[in-house]
Amino acid sequence: MRLSGLEQKIVDIVIPVIEDMGISLLWVEYKSGILTIFAENPKTSKLTLQECTNISREVSPLLEVEDPIDGKYRLEVSSAGIDRPLFNVQDYKKYHDLEAKIELDELLEGQKKFRGYIRESDENHVTLETDHGKLDLPLASIYKAKLVMTDELIKETKKRFEIVNENTPTEELIETTN
């Protein structure tokens, strides 16, 4: 997926603030008067309501001063969710062997939409194993990509959450869930 010029400008403005909060900025999307900031806590791969609120409070005044968007807009801060969009090569590596839907902005073998399992990824390609075999999709041509909600994804997410919680002190878990 690619950022527009405006979206990249917004990333440049907000990323230092968000990273100073210990949060990872995943993506910025501006569409139909709505600016959405997707982020996650790298410790939990989620974002709590409190973390969303904190990001919004820190970022709003900065965006008012920098004023990158002409006119009115609504700011939304969101977790990517369990059946999350895939934004970059790190996401494809992180969710290796899980099922995804990928849409290209140009035809490849007569189609733009693909569904299959992420098998490999690098800076140039994502290899998707579909019902018709393996396909190398050019990363630069990916318009939209998202994990598919499956039992396997739910199990994998639960497993990752349990591993994180095993390594997180109880006081920190209580703090992030309140």
C-alpha positions in Angstrom: 0.0 0.0 0.0 1.2 3.5 -0.7 0.8 6.8 1.1 -0.4 9.9 -0.8 1.8 13.0 -0.5 -0.6 14.4 2.1 -0.6 11.2 4.1 3.3 11.1 4.1 3.3 14.7 5.3 1.0 13.7 8.2 3.2 10.7 9.0 6.3 13.0 9.2 4.4 15.3 11.6 3.0 12.7 14.0 5.5 9.9 14.0 7.9 11.5 16.5 5.1 12.1 19.0 3.6 8.7 18.7 7.0 6.9 18.9 7.8 9.0 22.0 4.7 7.4 23.6 6.1 3.9 23.0 3.6 3.2 20.3 4.3 2.1 16.7 2.6 4.1 13.9 1.3 1.6 11.4 -0.4 3.7 8.8 -2.2 7.0 8.1 -5.2 7.2 5.8 -7.0 10.4 4.7 -10.3 9.8 2.9 -13.6 11.7 2.7 -12.7 14.2 5.4 -11.6 11.5 7.9 -8.0 11.2 9.0 -7.3 7.8 10.5 -4.2 6.9 12.3 -3.5 3.2 12.7 -1.2 2.3 15.5 -0.3 -0.5 17.9 1.5 -1.0 21.1 4.6 -3.1 20.1 4.4 -5.1 23.3 0.8 -6.3 22.8 0.2 -5.8 19.0 -3.0 -4.0 20.1 -4.1 -0.5 21.1 -6.3 0.1 24.1 -9.0 2.8 24.2 -6.8 4.8 26.6 -3.8 4.6 24.2 -6.1 5.8 21.4 -7.2 8.7 23.5 -3.7 9.6 24.5 -2.5 9.6 20.9 -5.5 11.8 19.9 -4.8 14.3 22.7 -1.1 14.5 21.7 -1.5 14.6 18.0 -4.5 17.0 17.6 -2.8 20.2 18.8 0.2 19.4 16.6 -2.0 18.9 13.5 -3.7 22.2 14.3 -0.4 24.0 14.4 1.1 22.3 11.3 -2.3 22.4 9.5 -1.5 19.9 6.7 -5.2 19.4 5.7 -7.2 22.2 4.0 -10.7 22.5 5.6 -12.4 20.5 8.3 -11.7 16.9 9.0 -12.3 14.3 11.7 -9.4 12.5 13.4 -9.8 8.9 14.3 -7.1 6.8 16.1 -7.5 3.1 15.7 -6.0 -0.3 16.3 -5.5 -2.3 13.1 -7.7 -5.1 14.5 -7.5 -8.8 14.3 -8.2 -9.1 10.6 -5.9 -6.2 10.1 -4.8 -4.5 7.0 -1.2 -5.3 5.9 0.7 -2.1 5.3 4.3 -3.0 4.6 6.8 -5.9 4.2 7.2 -6.2 8.0 3.5 -7.0 8.3 3.8 -9.8 5.6 6.8 -11.2 7.5 5.0 -11.0 10.8 1.9 -12.7 9.5 3.7 -15.4 7.4 1.6 -18.5 6.7 -1.7 -16.8 7.5 -4.4 -16.2 4.9 -4.8 -12.8 3.3 -6.8 -11.0 0.6 -4.6 -8.8 -1.6 -5.8 -6.4 -4.3 -3.4 -5.0 -6.9 -3.7 -1.7 -8.7 -2.9 -3.4 -12.0 -3.7 -6.8 -13.6 -1.6 -9.8 -13.0 -2.4 -12.9 -14.9 -5.8 -11.4 -15.8 -6.9 -10.4 -12.3 -6.4 -7.9 -9.6 -7.8 -9.7 -6.5 -6.1 -12.6 -4.9 -6.7 -14.7 -1.8 -4.2 -17.2 -0.3 -1.5 -17.8 2.3 1.5 -15.6 2.7 4.5 -17.8 2.1 7.4 -15.4 1.5 8.0 -11.6 1.4 10.9 -9.3 0.7 11.2 -5.6 -0.2 9.9 -6.3 -3.8 7.4 -9.2 -3.7 4.9 -11.1 -1.6 4.5 -14.8 -2.4 0.9 -15.9 -2.0 -0.1 -19.5 -2.2 -3.5 -19.7 -3.8 -5.7 -22.5 -4.9 -4.0 -22.2 -8.3 -0.4 -22.3 -7.0 2.1 -19.7 -5.8 2.1 -16.2 -7.2 4.7 -13.5 -6.7 2.9 -10.2 -6.3 4.9 -7.0 -6.7 4.8 -5.2 -3.4 4.8 -1.8 -5.2 1.5 -2.8 -7.0 -0.4 -3.8 -3.9 -3.3 -1.4 -3.5 -5.0 -3.1 -0.5 -4.2 -6.1 1.6 -5.9 -7.6 4.7 -5.7 -10.7 6.8 -8.7 -13.0 6.5 -10.7 -13.8 9.7 -10.2 -17.5 10.1 -10.0 -19.9 13.1 -6.3 -20.1 12.4 -5.9 -16.3 12.7 -7.9 -16.3 16.0 -5.7 -19.1 17.4 -2.5 -17.4 16.3 -3.6 -14.0 17.8 -4.5 -15.7 21.1 -1.2 -17.5 21.2 0.7 -14.3 20.5 -1.3 -12.5 23.2 -0.6 -15.3 25.8 3.2 -15.2 25.0 3.2 -11.4 25.5 1.3 -11.7 28.8 3.7 -14.4 30.0 6.5 -11.9 29.6 4.7 -8.8 30.9 4.7 -8.0 34.7 1.2 -8.2 36.2 1.2 -4.5 37.2 1.7 -3.5 33.5 -1.1 -5.8 32.3 -3.5 -4.2 34.9 -2.5 -0.7 33.8 -3.0 -1.4 30.1 -6.4 -3.1 30.5 -7.9 -0.3 32.7 
